[in-house]
């Protein structure tokens, strides 16, 4: 297991991908604009209903459908955020909890516009150095992350940074591919973690 470097912060990359997706192929006529507005409203309502109780459960023994995760037909990804915050994500497989974590954003992705979802990225932002260490310690204890690689990752994202810096840690959880990306922004010094889950 090794920790892998990434040039820019994962949270920054997610924002860029969402913005690019939102800015391509926009409607050009009044009817199309109205229809697009109605679709956005329906989408917001679907996400609000999905996250209404503040919990998102992903049971990999019964993988979620597009409808289960409010992913509209024709789209390959969608960011899920709960208005007002307070979202917790639970991932289960084999009758056991693999991951339970607070989250700011969950990005759901499918292979194409009709395929079922096959991956999520669960993002937490605004972490202090102590909170980031607690997340990594938890990944060592619960997800099988190599302790020496965890220590190296924490060292690399600490101190004065010239660029946003991230490190990716492999896990040994069963039934899924799970990586833990930890990082910190150079300007604000804000820590973040992104759990990359594929099934």
C-alpha angles and dihedrals in degrees: 000000000000138000112240126208124232122193099223135027118279091227090055091050091052092052091050092050092049092048093048091050091049094050101051128088097002122179118271106191129060092248091050091047091051091048091048090050091052091049091051091050091049090048093051090050092050092051092046091052092047092052098033096117093044095248131103113192120195111190106189091191085068103026115215122255126225089262091050090059098035092246107156122225111265095029126101098199144016134184114229118207129165115228107244092016124246097129123157123189123207121190117191134180134163090015091299136102109250098178137006117178143146112251140194096193136010116197112203118201135188130187092245142348094285104031121103117257113279104176145022135194113211111202131196119184138183096046122162120225090260093050091049090052090050090053092051092045088052091051090053093049100040108023103038097248112168107256094219092052090047091054091049092049093051091048092050094053095044132087127023110345126195093195136024103275132201137176126197121218124199120225132200100221116146127240097024146044109252129175127178116217115195126184151145133222117241098218102044098022088228117161122219140175130204122193109207108203126182127177 
